[in-house]
Amino acid sequence: MEVPSLAHSISPLSPCEGMIKDLSLDAIQLCERDGSKSQDGSISEMEELPVPQHIKISNITCDSFKICWDMEPCSKERITHYFIDLNKKENKNSNKFKHKDVPTKLVAKAVPLPMTVRGHWFLSPRTEYTVAVQTASKQTDGDYSVSEWSEIIEFCTADYSMVHLNQLLEKAEAIAGRMLRFSVFYRNQNKEYFDHGGAGKPDAASHGSPISGKLEGIFFCCNTEFNTGKPPQDSPYGRHRFEVRADALFNPNTNLYFGDFYCMYTAYHYVILVLAPKGSRGDDFCKQRLPALDIGNNRFLTCKQDEEGDGGLVFHHAQDVILEVIYTEPVDLALGTVAEISGHQLMSLSTVNAKKDPSCKTCNISVGR
């Protein structure tokens, strides 16, 4: 069963705004966690209802889970609804970006358990949550009798599976746009970074990707300005840039994988790709977890023989998405050059500690639908 209409604490900026009309279940005003009446008096505790016991969470995906519990048989027949209090677990290191997370109160008609809770607009991949449950009985006058809250249970949602990543891949392909030629990969950082050798093992993807925090690699960019064919002179990551010839990292001895597709409450969409030398540890890691792309025929990043020129390799990137390319092996600075750029450091485009926009229809999937 599909749960949940959202009942309360919906802010004007909530990604749930505008979605409630599509849900078939009742939306009501929930009581506070201590069981006291709400200000409009719509919830009461005139009759005892069974408190959910031994809550169990199962079948967890990146944006859904099943929940069930035990109840004392007394008054069980009077239960008409379940109230579910779902909140992200407090984490001082959690990513923050512009919009604050909104607590989610779910209301479901009483159905046989287990019950499926699903919704990418309030469940994020690889995120810790707390959940508690009340039983409720709707009275003839519209008020509700409620039980006490159950114990609080913690669980963590899953990463994207290969099925989910392929769905994201299809969505990304739809907006990738035409291909532009490029000749170098580049990486911007501050001067001190390069003075210390430029070794870097950054977090490898957005929060739900199976490679996030698990795959070692170095981020590179390759997007160019359409009017010059060269890398832009602005960057959010620093005023010093390392450039390396494209064929040093991307060639027929390299495998290419799709890692993620996301945005951050802006018009820009990002595609994460992984370049892994064949047979490397990074290559073995990605083979089991990410969709592989044909290096000569895909919508994001290609490497082909130049049939009209000298027979060397030619490279193209998608115009309408920002590519973040992870190379899984160390890169020697001697392979390229480091120079200061003439533009600005545009912090607004930084993806460091970025939070994916769960309301974007372009880059979100709804698992199981």
C-alpha positions, -999 to 999 in steps of 0.1 A, spaced: 0 0 0 12 35 -8 12 56 23 9 88 32 -4 120 28 15 148 45 -3 165 73 16 192 90 48 212 91 47 218 54 66 250 47 60 272 16 94 260 3 87 223 9 91 200 -21 58 185 -11 40 217 -20 17 209 -49 19 171 -45 -7 167 -18 -35 168 -42 -22 137 -60 -25 116 -28 -57 97 -21 -54 94 17 -68 118 43 -47 148 54 -53 158 89 -37 179 117 -14 157 138 -10 160 175 24 168 191 46 138 200 35 139 237 -1 131 227 -16 164 238 -43 181 218 -36 203 189 -48 238 191 -80 231 171 -89 203 194 -92 178 165 -73 150 183 -84 135 216 -76 106 239 -111 97 252 -106 60 246 -76 39 249 -62 25 217 -34 -1 214 1 12 212 22 -3 183 48 -26 198 80 -42 183 82 -21 152 100 -38 123 114 -21 92 121 -42 61 125 -41 23 145 -8 25 153 9 -8 167 44 -16 132 59 -12 109 34 4 105 9 32 80 -15 47 68 -12 83 49 -35 106 43 -38 143 24 -59 169 -7 -46 187 -28 -58 216 -61 -72 203 -81 -49 225 -99 -22 206 -81 -32 174 -113 -31 154 -117 6 162 -85 17 145 -91 36 114 -58 53 108 -21 51 115 0 82 122 37 79 113 63 104 126 93 103 103 124 125 109 159 126 97 183 116 125 203 145 138 238 145 123 262 173 128 281 163 97 251 160 74 250 180 42 232 213 42 224 234 11 200 263 11 168 245 22 162 231 56 147 196 59 110 196 68 98 170 94 74 146 78 41 135 94 24 107 75 -12 96 77 -24 63 64 -58 45 65 -55 13 86 -47 -16 63 -32 -50 69 5 -49 78 32 -47 66 26 -13 49 49 3 23 60 39 29 73 54 -3 82 89 -15 114 104 -29 103 139 -18 106 130 19 130 99 18 166 104 7 191 76 -2 217 65 24 201 86 51 194 78 88 158 83 100 138 78 131 102 66 130 74 63 156 38 53 152 4 61 167 -29 43 161 -60 65 157 -98 62 155 -118 87 136 -150 97 154 -184 106 139 -178 143 147 -145 143 127 -122 142 158 -96 116 164 -88 94 194 -52 84 194 -29 60 212 4 69 229 34 71 206 53 39 201 90 35 208 113 53 184 130 31 158 161 40 137 169 28 102 190 39 72 178 40 36 197 23 9 219 35 -20 206 35 -56 206 0 -70 217 -7 -106 180 -5 -116 176 29 -101 209 42 -117 197 30 -151 165 50 -146 186 81 -137 208 74 -167 177 76 -190 166 108 -175 201 123 -179 203 113 -215 171 131 -222 185 165 -214 222 161 -222 220 181 -254 244 182 -283 281 172 -281 309 197 -281 345 190 -288 372 193 -261 408 185 -257 417 187 -219 405 177 -185 410 202 -158 408 206 -120 407 238 -101 420 242 -65 439 267 -44 476 272 -49 485 253 -17 468 222 -30 491 220 -60 522 230 -40 517 199 -20 515 176 -50 479 177 -58 470 144 -44 433 142 -37 407 116 -28 375 136 -26 340 122 -19 331 106 -51 294 114 -58 262 128 -44 246 113 -14 226 84 -29 252 70 -54 268 37 -44 302 52 -50 298 81 -26 324 79 1 335 44 -11 354 50 -44 387 68 -43 393 92 -72 400 126 -83 374 149 -98 380 166 -132 359 188 -154 358 189 -191 330 213 -200 339 241 -225 324 274 -235 305 268 -267 318 300 -283 355 294 -276 358 256 -273 380 262 -242 374 257 -205 357 286 -188 378 311 -169 356 310 -138 355 282 -113 339 276 -79 369 256 -66 399 278 -68 420 302 -90 447 277 -99 440 251 -126 457 218 -136 451 209 -172 460 175 -187 455 162 -222 423 143 -226 440 112 -240 461 109 -209 431 99 -189 405 88 -215 415 63 -242 406 28 -255 423 14 -223 398 32 -201 363 21 -191 335 47 -186 307 44 -161 276 65 -152 276 75 -115 248 99 -108 225 127 -120 213 155 -98 207 192 -92 208 215 -62 177 237 -63 191 255 -93 187 253 -131 220 235 -135 221 197 -137 251 176 -130 261 142 -143 289 122 -125 310 99 -147 338 76 -137 369 69 -158 387 38 -147 417 22 -164 408 -13 -174 416 -39 -148 423 -13 -121 408 -16 -86 384 12 -94 373 -5 -125 365 -37 -106 346 -17 -80 325 1 -107 317 -31 -127 296 -44 -99 277 -12 -91 275 13 -120 260 12 -156 289 9 -181 289 33 -211 303 28 -246 332 52 -248 325 59 -285 288 61 -284 270 77 -254 253 110 -247 278 125 -222 315 119 -230 330 102 -260 364 92 -273 367 82 -310 392 78 -337 394 109 -360 385 94 -393 389 127 -412 421 140 -397 453 123 -386 437 93 -371 442 104 -335 416 105 -308 389 131 -307 368 139 -276 333 154 -271 312 163 -241 275 170 -236 266 207 -237 236 209 -215 248 192 -183 278 199 -161 300 168 -161 319 158 -130 345 132 -141 361 110 -115 395 94 -125 401 65 -102 440 65 -103 466 90 -90 476 116 -116 511 130 -118 512 168 -121 541 163 -146 515 150 -171 500 185 -174 503 222 -165 492 244 -135 484 280 -141 462 307 -125 429 315 -142 418 350 -151 382 347 -140 363 346 -107 357 319 -81 320 313 -84 311 297 -51 274 294 -60 283 266 -85 302 245 -59 290 210 -53 310 206 -20 285 195 7 257 198 -18 222 186 -11 202 171 -40 168 187 -47 142 159 -40 114 179 -57 130 181 -92 111 160 -117 140 161 -141 165 143 -120 145 122 -95 131 88 -98 102 72 -79 112 37 -72 86 10 -77 62 31 -97 
